[in-house]
Structure formats: C-alpha cells, structure tokens
C-alpha cells in the first residue's frame, strides 16, 4: 500500500533522501534545511531510517513500531524502570492458579473521535492481531497462551473464546495453562487497542489501509495521524484532543525518511531535526554527544546467530572455531569505539536472573585452529562459502567486517559473503545472521523462551530450527513458577548454560534503549517495548 493522501503532484523526494551527505544542497532546495522558525518550537521532528510502507499498528515489527505509543494506547505499559503501569486497563486480577485473568477498562478511555474504548474493541484488537493475514511478527509473544489463539493462527477460527466480555468495562481472559506473567505480556504496543469497527473487515481480517488518513483513522493514543505520504517518506501527527490521559505538550510531530546515516547525523547536529528512530553508527557519541544515545539497559542484545542445520555450521567444531577466533573486545572497539553500548557476554541482560557465574567465550585463535583441523572439513579451503546477512547500519557493517577479517587472519577463511538485508532469504540460505534478541517482559525465563526455546522465532528462523530438548525442558519447568520463586531464575540460568555448549552465536553488545534525541528534548525516556514511555510529556526546551 502506498498512501498518497498528502501528495501535491510535485517532485518526489524519495530518491533525494536515499542519497548521502552530498545531497544536502539538494535537500536545501527541497526545503528540508530551512531556518528554524518560531512556529517550529513545538513541532517535534524525527528522522526515520527506512521507507516503511506498512504503518498498521497490528504489524508487530518494523521500524515504524518504535513510534506506536505516539498514536496508540496499549492495555498497560512498562515505565522506564520496568514497572507495569495502568493505561486502558486500570486493574488486573489473576485466579489462584494463574489461568484466568480479569481486566477492568478505564471508564474515561475514549478514541480520538470521542467514542468509548469498549471490551469489544479490546477483544477484537486481539483477534485481528492473531489472524494469519495480519502477519504480525510478534503476536505470539502476547496472545499465544489464550484459549482459541491456536485456532485463529491456524486459520480455522476468527474469534478468541478465551476472551469473554463480562460487562461494559470488564473482560475475562482464560489461558491454556498457568501463566503468572500474562499481565506483563500484554503491557506493550505489539497489539495496541484499535477501534475494531474500523480496523476489522466482515471476514474477520484486518481491513485494508484502515490506519491511513484517507480512511479517517481513529486512534487511541495521545496524538492522531493527520498526514501520511509513504512514497514521499513523510508522516505527521497532531494532539488528540479527546485523549483520556495527560494533555500532550507538543503541537505537532513530523517524521521524515532519510536513509543515509551521514546525512541524518549532519541534520541532527545542525538542529534541523530533534530525534532519530534508531541511529546506529560507530561514531554516534563523538558526533552527537553521549546524551543523544544514552538510555536504560533493557532485556535485549545484538548477536550473530549461526545456522546449525546447514554446512559447514552443522559441525560443532566449525562453530566453536568461528566463535573462539574472534576477539570480541576488539570487535566492540571497531563497532562502538566510544560507546554507548556494552559488550555482551551472555544472552541474559537487563533482568533479574543474569547469571553471576557465567563463563564467557574466550578468544583463543590457537584452539580455534585446532578445532577447525579436527572438523569434518579439516581445513579452511574445504569450507563452503559462508553467507553473512543482516548487516545494514554502519556499526553492524563494522562489526561484521571485523569478524570476517578475524576469520581470515586466524583461520585462513576467505570465502565469506556479506549481505546487508534479511529480505528474500529463507533460514537455510544464510549461515550467519545479525539480529537483536530480547523480551518485552523483564523476566529471565521469558527472555530465554523467546530466543533459545525450540518454539521461539529466533530458534526457528535465525538459527534455522535450533532445538535442544534439555534447554526446552528447563525453560518449560520454569515457566509456570511464580515470578518470586527463586527456582524460576535458577532453571533459566541452567538452560542458558546448556545453550552455551552448543556454540550457536557470537555475542556482540547489550542494548540500551537509547533516547536517540538531542539534549534539549525532554520526556524521551523509553522502555523495554522500545516505546517512548509518556509521549504526552515530550517537549522541546
């Protein structure tokens, strides 16, 4: 879908915005570098790194997801300290066995058109999010445990019998099995609350382009969408005058796509823009100062995952050799010489339950050479070509190139091909994939279940069907335990230690939920859901 609701018939800026710093003169001609007018003082201007052609709040992924809290309300949300706060839901009460949950809706909660947010909107939002044609990237993280989810996901049903409307402000959710953290699973913007009469078609699927200005989209968050030209790379919001929370401090938000990071950095340094969706460059601290990218450590990390099902990575000695041949401390200096991120040693970060006795992978080129010689391949020249994908941002490219050079220097491996994007690749086509791995829930067991459990998307897609029965057993045993039961974290740590011995990844860095905003922008604190916690508090000082 290409929405041209603001198209004026002029020359498209898209080709210009794909260019590098050399197009700054052209950008001036297009008005992007106009002087700062007084009227802009409350217009918050964002640089976005990609032409996202799908801004549906049901997508559950993509760079556009990071701005969902501007215009959509979630059931609850995590604050910057990892505590659950009420939003559309004001209370949540589980049964004694954690299988039934009662949620109360704020009686003041309304959409931008003034109509009330009802239990039917909540139930319908969840059902649309689960529909196969919606193609949500992360809806299982939220709703997989609800009775009836499996049938919707399989395409054999359109309703969730496990979600029952009790009265005008109450819903009851029944789960397939005990889940003491279900309230945390829905405290995010992966499946926000939408006006279901607008978002859902008669067949139960998501209505086409319902979230665009052309279709008169009605939102539930503090801002409402007023302009969207996706071909031109422009989106704008203004305050929702019917928002049921605090009044927004900004009068307008404008988002412009500028793909080139050098151009984006120059515009931010000039103060022409205030923030970036996700700017990842080796010199970000040097260019924009430490405050621009500072943030709270969250349960998320960036790593290089191995495909253990495809040669040569089906040989554990090859995987061990490729891990031990990389000096990860130097890799961090190559990719982030001045910060802001910290080197990762284990998957668990940003949660209670990080393993204090974790043994990091060492840098040992001599042992790496021995392992490669003992592998079924015997020497580097007998290895098939290695495809290395998911390296797009400058820091990602720097880290990947460092890894490849380490393999060449220490192991003599030269047949490596870097691919910038994951698009159009089946898991079996790629040997190494750079990607983030994290959890929307600050819990060690849930964190690992979303990454190394055989049912997780990362295990299935990034590691091409990774499965270790002992890892699954430990995490399955931990999952139903109360969050204050010490065995929950102990079992998670055991599972991570078992995973370590499979040598399935090269750890890279611990992710902080960076502000990605200039120092004069207040209210940009973010949470583990990648969202601005309280977008109504954003202001330009």
C-alpha positions as CSV (number, residue, x, y, z in Angstrom):
1,X,0.0,0.0,0.0
2,X,1.2,3.5,-0.9
3,X,-0.8,6.2,0.6
4,X,-0.5,9.5,-1.3
5,X,-3.0,11.3,0.8
6,X,-0.7,14.4,1.0
7,X,0.7,14.2,-2.5
8,X,0.7,17.5,-4.1
9,X,2.0,16.5,-7.6
10,X,5.5,17.8,-7.0
11,X,8.8,16.0,-7.5
12,X,9.2,13.1,-5.1
13,X,11.9,13.5,-2.5
14,X,12.4,9.7,-2.2
15,X,15.5,9.5,-4.5
16,X,17.0,12.6,-2.8
17,X,16.5,11.1,0.7
18,X,18.3,7.9,-0.3
19,X,21.5,9.9,-1.0
20,X,24.4,10.7,1.2
21,X,25.7,13.8,2.8
22,X,26.4,15.2,-0.7
23,X,22.7,15.8,-1.3
24,X,22.5,18.4,1.5
25,X,22.4,21.1,-1.1
26,X,19.5,19.4,-2.9
27,X,17.8,19.0,0.4
28,X,18.0,22.7,1.0
29,X,16.3,23.2,-2.4
30,X,13.5,21.0,-1.2
31,X,13.1,23.0,2.0
32,X,14.5,20.4,4.4
33,X,17.2,22.7,5.7
34,X,15.0,25.8,6.1
35,X,15.8,28.1,9.0
36,X,14.3,27.5,12.4
37,X,11.1,29.4,12.6
38,X,9.4,30.3,15.9
39,X,6.4,28.1,14.9
40,X,8.6,25.1,15.0
41,X,9.3,25.3,18.7
42,X,6.6,22.8,19.5
43,X,6.9,20.8,16.3
44,X,8.9,17.7,17.1
45,X,10.9,16.5,14.0
46,X,12.0,12.9,13.7
47,X,14.4,11.2,11.2
48,X,13.3,7.7,10.2
49,X,15.8,5.3,8.6
50,X,13.6,3.4,6.1
51,X,10.6,3.7,3.8
52,X,8.1,1.6,5.8
53,X,5.1,1.0,3.6
54,X,3.0,-0.6,6.3
55,X,2.2,1.5,9.4
56,X,-0.5,-0.8,10.7
57,X,-0.3,-1.0,14.5
58,X,-1.0,-4.7,14.1
59,X,2.2,-5.3,12.2
60,X,4.1,-6.1,15.4
61,X,7.5,-5.2,14.0
62,X,9.5,-2.9,11.6
63,X,11.0,0.4,12.4
64,X,7.6,2.1,12.5
65,X,6.7,0.1,15.6
66,X,9.0,2.3,17.7
67,X,6.6,5.2,17.4
68,X,3.3,3.3,18.2
69,X,3.0,4.9,21.6
70,X,2.5,8.3,19.9
71,X,-0.9,7.4,18.5
72,X,-2.0,4.1,20.1
73,X,-2.9,3.1,23.6
74,X,-1.9,-0.2,25.0
75,X,-3.7,-2.2,27.7
76,X,-0.8,-1.3,30.1
77,X,2.8,-0.3,29.7
78,X,6.2,-0.6,31.3
79,X,7.7,2.6,32.6
80,X,11.4,3.3,32.2
81,X,12.2,1.4,35.4
82,X,10.4,-1.8,34.2
83,X,7.3,-1.4,36.3
84,X,3.8,-2.1,34.9
85,X,1.6,1.0,34.7
86,X,-2.2,1.1,34.0
87,X,-3.4,2.6,30.7
88,X,-6.5,1.3,29.0
89,X,-6.7,-1.3,31.8
90,X,-6.8,0.1,35.3
91,X,-6.6,-3.2,37.1
92,X,-5.7,-6.8,36.6
93,X,-6.5,-9.8,38.8
94,X,-5.4,-13.4,38.3
95,X,-7.1,-16.5,39.6
96,X,-5.2,-18.5,42.2
97,X,-3.9,-20.9,39.6
98,X,-2.9,-18.2,37.1
99,X,-5.2,-19.5,34.4
100,X,-8.0,-16.8,34.5
101,X,-7.4,-13.0,34.5
102,X,-9.9,-10.2,35.0
103,X,-9.1,-6.8,33.5
104,X,-11.0,-3.5,34.1
105,X,-11.1,-0.8,31.5
106,X,-10.7,2.9,32.4
107,X,-14.2,4.4,32.2
108,X,-12.7,7.6,30.8
109,X,-10.9,5.8,28.0
110,X,-12.0,7.0,24.6
111,X,-10.8,7.1,21.0
112,X,-9.8,10.3,19.1
113,X,-13.4,10.6,17.8
114,X,-14.7,10.7,21.4
115,X,-16.3,7.2,21.3
116,X,-15.6,4.9,24.3
117,X,-13.0,2.2,24.2
118,X,-15.0,-0.9,24.9
119,X,-14.3,-4.6,25.8
120,X,-15.4,-5.4,22.3
121,X,-12.6,-3.2,21.0
122,X,-10.0,-5.0,23.2
123,X,-11.3,-8.5,22.2
124,X,-11.5,-7.5,18.5
125,X,-8.0,-5.9,18.5
126,X,-6.5,-9.2,19.9
127,X,-8.4,-11.3,17.4
128,X,-7.4,-9.2,14.4
129,X,-3.8,-9.3,15.6
130,X,-3.9,-13.1,15.7
131,X,-5.3,-13.5,12.2
132,X,-2.8,-15.1,9.8
133,X,-3.3,-12.5,7.1
134,X,-2.4,-9.7,9.6
135,X,1.1,-11.3,9.5
136,X,2.0,-9.8,12.9
137,X,5.7,-10.5,13.6
138,X,5.3,-10.8,17.4
139,X,1.7,-11.5,18.3
140,X,2.6,-15.0,19.8
141,X,4.6,-13.2,22.4
142,X,1.4,-11.6,23.6
143,X,-1.5,-13.9,22.9
144,X,-0.2,-17.5,22.3
145,X,-1.4,-18.7,25.7
146,X,-5.0,-17.5,25.3
147,X,-7.7,-20.2,24.7
148,X,-8.5,-20.1,21.0
149,X,-5.3,-18.5,19.8
150,X,-4.0,-21.6,18.1
151,X,-7.2,-22.0,16.0
152,X,-7.1,-18.4,14.8
153,X,-3.4,-18.7,14.0
154,X,-4.1,-21.9,12.0
155,X,-6.8,-20.1,10.0
156,X,-9.7,-22.3,11.3
157,X,-11.4,-19.6,13.5
158,X,-11.8,-15.9,13.8
159,X,-12.7,-15.4,17.5
160,X,-11.0,-16.0,20.8
161,X,-13.4,-17.9,23.1
162,X,-10.8,-17.4,25.8
163,X,-11.7,-13.7,25.9
164,X,-15.1,-13.0,27.3
165,X,-16.9,-9.7,27.7
166,X,-18.2,-9.7,31.3
167,X,-19.8,-6.2,31.2
168,X,-19.3,-2.8,29.7
169,X,-15.9,-2.3,31.3
170,X,-14.6,-5.8,32.2
171,X,-13.1,-8.7,30.2
172,X,-12.1,-12.1,31.4
173,X,-9.2,-14.0,29.8
174,X,-8.8,-17.8,30.1
175,X,-5.4,-19.3,29.4
176,X,-4.5,-22.8,28.2
177,X,-2.1,-23.2,31.1
178,X,-0.9,-21.2,34.2
179,X,0.9,-18.0,33.4
180,X,2.0,-15.8,36.3
181,X,3.3,-13.1,33.9
182,X,0.4,-12.8,31.5
183,X,-0.3,-9.3,32.6
184,X,3.3,-8.4,31.6
185,X,2.8,-10.0,28.2
186,X,0.1,-7.5,27.2
187,X,1.8,-4.4,28.7
188,X,3.2,-3.3,25.3
189,X,2.3,-1.9,21.9
190,X,2.7,-5.1,19.9
191,X,-1.1,-5.4,19.8
192,X,-2.5,-2.0,20.8
193,X,-6.2,-1.1,21.2
194,X,-7.8,0.0,18.0
195,X,-11.4,0.9,17.1
196,X,-12.5,-2.5,15.9
197,X,-15.4,-1.4,13.8
198,X,-12.9,0.5,11.6
199,X,-10.0,-2.0,11.7
200,X,-11.8,-5.2,11.0
201,X,-13.4,-6.4,7.8
202,X,-16.5,-8.5,7.6
203,X,-14.5,-11.7,7.1
204,X,-12.6,-11.1,10.3
205,X,-9.4,-10.0,8.7
206,X,-7.7,-6.6,9.0
207,X,-9.5,-4.0,6.8
208,X,-7.2,-2.7,4.0
209,X,-5.4,0.6,4.8
210,X,-7.8,1.4,7.6
211,X,-5.0,3.2,9.5
212,X,-4.5,5.9,7.0
213,X,-5.8,9.5,6.9
214,X,-7.7,8.6,3.7
215,X,-9.7,6.1,5.7
216,X,-10.4,8.5,8.5
217,X,-8.3,6.6,11.0
218,X,-9.3,6.9,14.6
219,X,-6.6,6.5,17.2
220,X,-6.4,5.7,20.9
221,X,-3.1,7.4,21.9
222,X,-2.1,11.0,22.8
223,X,-1.6,12.0,19.1
224,X,-3.7,11.4,16.0
225,X,-2.5,10.9,12.5
226,X,-3.0,13.9,10.2
227,X,-0.7,13.3,7.2
228,X,0.9,10.2,5.6
229,X,2.7,10.1,2.3
230,X,4.6,6.9,2.4
231,X,6.1,7.1,-1.0
232,X,7.5,10.5,-0.1
233,X,8.6,9.2,3.4
234,X,6.5,11.6,5.5
235,X,4.2,11.2,8.4
236,X,2.7,13.8,10.8
237,X,0.6,13.7,13.9
238,X,-1.2,16.4,16.0
239,X,-2.6,16.2,19.5
240,X,-5.6,14.0,20.1
241,X,-8.0,16.5,21.8
242,X,-10.0,13.6,23.2
243,X,-7.1,11.8,24.8
244,X,-8.1,10.4,28.2
245,X,-4.6,10.9,29.7
246,X,-2.4,14.0,30.2
247,X,-2.6,16.7,27.5
248,X,0.3,16.5,25.0
249,X,2.9,19.3,25.3
250,X,3.7,19.3,21.5
251,X,1.5,20.8,18.9
252,X,2.8,18.7,16.0
253,X,5.1,15.8,15.3
254,X,6.7,15.3,11.8
255,X,8.6,12.2,10.7
256,X,10.8,12.3,7.6
257,X,12.6,9.3,6.0
258,X,16.3,9.9,5.5
259,X,18.1,6.6,4.8
260,X,21.7,7.8,4.8
261,X,23.1,7.9,8.3
262,X,25.8,10.6,7.4
263,X,23.0,12.9,6.2
264,X,20.9,12.1,9.2
265,X,23.8,12.9,11.6
266,X,24.5,16.2,9.9
267,X,20.9,17.3,10.1
268,X,20.7,16.4,13.8
269,X,24.0,18.3,14.5
270,X,22.5,21.3,12.8
271,X,19.4,21.1,15.0
272,X,17.1,20.8,11.9
273,X,15.8,17.6,13.4
274,X,15.3,16.6,17.0
275,X,15.4,12.8,17.1
276,X,16.0,9.6,15.2
277,X,14.1,6.3,15.2
278,X,17.3,4.2,15.5
279,X,20.7,5.6,14.7
280,X,23.5,3.1,15.0
281,X,26.9,4.3,13.9
282,X,30.4,3.7,15.3
283,X,30.9,7.5,15.9
284,X,27.5,8.3,17.4
285,X,28.9,9.5,20.7
286,X,31.6,11.6,19.0
287,X,29.1,13.1,16.6
288,X,26.1,13.8,18.8
289,X,27.4,13.6,22.4
290,X,26.7,10.9,25.0
291,X,23.3,12.2,26.0
292,X,21.8,11.6,22.5
293,X,22.1,7.8,22.7
294,X,22.0,7.2,26.5
295,X,19.3,5.0,27.9
296,X,18.2,2.3,30.3
297,X,19.6,-1.2,29.8
298,X,16.8,-3.4,28.6
299,X,16.5,-7.2,28.1
300,X,17.8,-7.1,24.6
301,X,21.1,-7.8,22.9
302,X,22.6,-7.9,19.4
303,X,24.3,-11.1,18.4
304,X,25.5,-13.0,15.3
305,X,23.5,-16.3,15.2
306,X,24.6,-19.5,13.5
307,X,22.5,-21.7,11.3
308,X,23.4,-25.2,12.7
309,X,21.4,-27.1,10.1
310,X,23.4,-26.1,7.0
311,X,27.0,-27.0,6.2
312,X,29.6,-26.1,7.4
313,X,27.8,-24.9,10.6
314,X,26.3,-28.4,11.1
315,X,29.7,-29.3,12.5
316,X,30.1,-28.1,16.1
317,X,33.8,-27.9,15.8
318,X,33.4,-25.4,13.0
319,X,31.0,-23.4,15.1
320,X,33.4,-23.5,18.1
321,X,36.3,-22.5,15.9
322,X,34.5,-19.5,14.5
323,X,33.5,-18.3,17.9
324,X,36.9,-18.7,19.5
325,X,38.7,-17.0,16.6
326,X,37.0,-13.6,17.2
327,X,38.4,-11.1,19.7
328,X,35.0,-9.7,20.8
329,X,36.5,-6.9,22.9
330,X,38.3,-5.6,19.8
331,X,35.1,-6.1,17.8
332,X,33.3,-3.7,20.2
333,X,36.1,-1.2,19.8
334,X,35.7,-1.5,16.0
335,X,31.9,-1.0,16.0
336,X,31.5,1.4,19.0
337,X,34.9,2.9,19.8
338,X,33.3,5.5,22.2
339,X,30.2,3.6,23.3
340,X,27.4,3.9,24.2
341,X,26.8,0.1,24.3
342,X,28.5,-2.5,26.4
343,X,29.9,-5.8,25.3
344,X,27.6,-8.8,25.7
345,X,28.9,-12.0,27.3
346,X,25.6,-13.9,27.9
347,X,22.1,-13.6,26.4
348,X,20.5,-12.6,29.7
349,X,20.8,-8.9,30.3
350,X,18.6,-6.2,31.8
351,X,16.6,-8.7,34.0
352,X,16.8,-10.3,37.4
353,X,18.4,-13.6,36.9
354,X,21.5,-12.6,34.9
355,X,24.0,-15.4,35.6
356,X,26.7,-14.1,38.0
357,X,28.9,-17.2,37.4
358,X,28.7,-17.1,33.6
359,X,31.8,-18.2,31.7
360,X,32.3,-16.0,28.6
361,X,33.6,-17.5,25.4
362,X,37.3,-16.9,25.3
363,X,39.4,-15.5,22.5
364,X,41.7,-18.4,21.6
365,X,43.0,-18.5,18.0
366,X,45.2,-21.5,18.6
367,X,42.4,-23.6,19.9
368,X,40.2,-22.3,17.1
369,X,42.7,-23.6,14.5
370,X,42.9,-27.0,16.2
371,X,39.1,-27.3,16.2
372,X,38.9,-26.4,12.6
373,X,41.5,-29.0,11.7
374,X,39.6,-31.7,13.7
375,X,36.3,-30.8,12.0
376,X,34.9,-32.9,9.2
377,X,36.2,-30.3,6.8
378,X,39.8,-30.3,8.1
379,X,41.0,-27.0,6.5
380,X,39.6,-23.6,5.5
381,X,39.8,-24.2,1.8
382,X,37.3,-27.1,2.1
383,X,34.6,-25.0,3.7
384,X,31.7,-23.9,1.5
385,X,31.1,-20.2,1.0
386,X,29.7,-18.6,4.2
387,X,26.7,-16.2,3.7
388,X,26.6,-13.5,6.4
389,X,23.4,-11.4,6.5
390,X,21.6,-8.7,8.4
391,X,24.4,-6.1,8.3
392,X,22.8,-2.8,7.4
393,X,23.7,0.0,9.8
394,X,27.3,1.3,9.8
395,X,28.1,-0.2,13.2
396,X,26.7,-3.6,12.1
397,X,28.9,-3.4,9.0
398,X,32.0,-2.5,11.1
399,X,31.4,-5.5,13.4
400,X,30.7,-8.0,10.6
401,X,33.7,-6.9,8.7
402,X,35.8,-7.3,11.8
403,X,34.5,-10.8,12.3
404,X,35.3,-11.7,8.7
405,X,38.8,-10.3,9.0
406,X,39.4,-12.3,12.2
407,X,38.3,-15.5,10.5
408,X,40.7,-14.7,7.6
409,X,43.7,-13.8,9.9
410,X,43.2,-16.6,12.4
411,X,41.7,-19.4,10.4
412,X,42.5,-18.6,6.7
413,X,38.8,-18.4,5.8
414,X,38.3,-16.1,2.8
415,X,35.1,-17.3,1.2
416,X,32.6,-15.1,3.1
417,X,29.9,-13.0,1.5
418,X,28.2,-10.1,3.4
419,X,24.6,-9.5,2.6
420,X,23.0,-6.3,4.0
421,X,19.4,-7.4,4.3
422,X,17.5,-10.4,5.5
423,X,14.8,-9.9,2.9
424,X,14.1,-12.7,0.5
425,X,16.2,-15.2,2.5
426,X,14.9,-18.4,3.8
427,X,16.7,-19.5,7.0
428,X,18.6,-22.3,5.2
429,X,20.1,-19.7,2.7
430,X,22.1,-17.9,5.4
431,X,24.9,-19.2,7.7
432,X,25.2,-16.2,10.0
433,X,22.5,-13.7,10.8
434,X,22.9,-10.5,12.8
435,X,19.8,-9.7,14.7
436,X,18.6,-8.4,18.0
437,X,17.1,-10.8,20.6
438,X,15.1,-9.6,23.5
439,X,11.9,-9.8,25.5
440,X,9.1,-7.4,26.2
441,X,8.9,-8.9,29.7
442,X,11.6,-8.3,32.3
443,X,11.9,-12.0,33.3
444,X,14.8,-14.3,32.7
445,X,12.7,-17.3,31.8
446,X,10.5,-15.5,29.3
447,X,13.6,-13.8,27.8
448,X,15.2,-17.1,27.1
449,X,12.0,-18.7,25.9
450,X,11.8,-16.0,23.2
451,X,15.3,-16.8,21.9
452,X,16.6,-20.4,22.6
453,X,13.5,-22.4,23.2
454,X,12.8,-24.5,20.1
455,X,9.4,-22.9,19.6
456,X,10.8,-19.3,19.5
457,X,11.0,-17.3,16.3
458,X,14.8,-16.8,16.8
459,X,15.4,-20.5,17.1
460,X,13.2,-21.4,14.2
461,X,14.1,-18.6,11.8
462,X,17.5,-17.1,12.8
463,X,19.1,-20.4,13.8
464,X,17.1,-22.5,11.2
465,X,15.3,-24.8,13.6
466,X,17.7,-24.9,16.6
467,X,16.4,-27.3,19.2
468,X,17.9,-28.7,22.4
469,X,15.5,-30.9,24.4
470,X,17.3,-30.1,27.7
471,X,17.0,-26.4,27.1
472,X,13.3,-26.8,26.4
473,X,12.7,-28.9,29.4
474,X,14.4,-26.5,31.8
475,X,12.5,-23.5,30.5
476,X,9.2,-25.3,30.4
477,X,9.7,-26.3,34.0
478,X,10.4,-22.7,35.0
479,X,7.6,-21.1,33.1
480,X,4.6,-21.8,35.4
481,X,6.5,-20.9,38.6
482,X,5.6,-17.6,40.3
483,X,7.9,-14.8,39.5
484,X,9.1,-14.6,43.1
485,X,10.1,-18.3,43.2
486,X,13.9,-18.4,43.1
487,X,13.8,-21.7,41.1
488,X,12.4,-19.7,38.1
489,X,15.7,-17.9,37.6
490,X,17.8,-20.9,38.6
491,X,16.3,-23.0,35.9
492,X,16.7,-20.2,33.3
493,X,20.4,-19.9,34.2
494,X,20.8,-23.7,33.8
495,X,19.1,-23.6,30.4
496,X,21.4,-20.8,29.2
497,X,24.5,-22.8,30.3
498,X,23.3,-25.8,28.3
499,X,22.8,-23.5,25.3
500,X,26.3,-22.1,25.7
501,X,27.8,-25.5,24.9
502,X,26.1,-25.6,21.5
503,X,28.1,-22.6,20.3
504,X,25.2,-21.1,18.4
505,X,26.2,-17.4,18.4
506,X,28.9,-14.8,18.7
507,X,27.7,-12.4,21.4
508,X,28.0,-8.7,20.4
509,X,26.5,-6.0,22.6
510,X,24.0,-5.3,25.3
511,X,21.4,-2.9,24.1
512,X,20.3,0.2,26.0
513,X,17.0,1.7,25.0
514,X,18.6,4.8,23.6
515,X,16.9,8.2,23.6
516,X,18.2,9.0,20.1
517,X,17.2,12.6,20.8
518,X,19.0,15.9,21.2
519,X,19.7,17.1,24.8
520,X,17.1,19.8,24.6
521,X,14.3,17.2,24.1
522,X,12.6,16.3,27.3
523,X,10.3,13.3,28.0
524,X,12.1,10.9,25.7
525,X,12.6,8.1,28.3
526,X,11.9,4.7,26.7
527,X,11.0,1.3,27.9
528,X,11.8,-2.4,27.1
529,X,9.0,-2.2,24.5
530,X,11.1,0.3,22.5
531,X,8.4,2.9,23.1
532,X,8.5,6.5,24.5
533,X,7.0,5.8,27.9
534,X,5.0,9.0,28.2
535,X,4.8,10.7,24.8
536,X,2.4,13.3,26.1
537,X,5.4,14.6,28.1
538,X,7.8,15.2,25.1
539,X,8.8,18.8,24.8
540,X,11.4,21.0,23.2
541,X,13.2,23.2,25.7
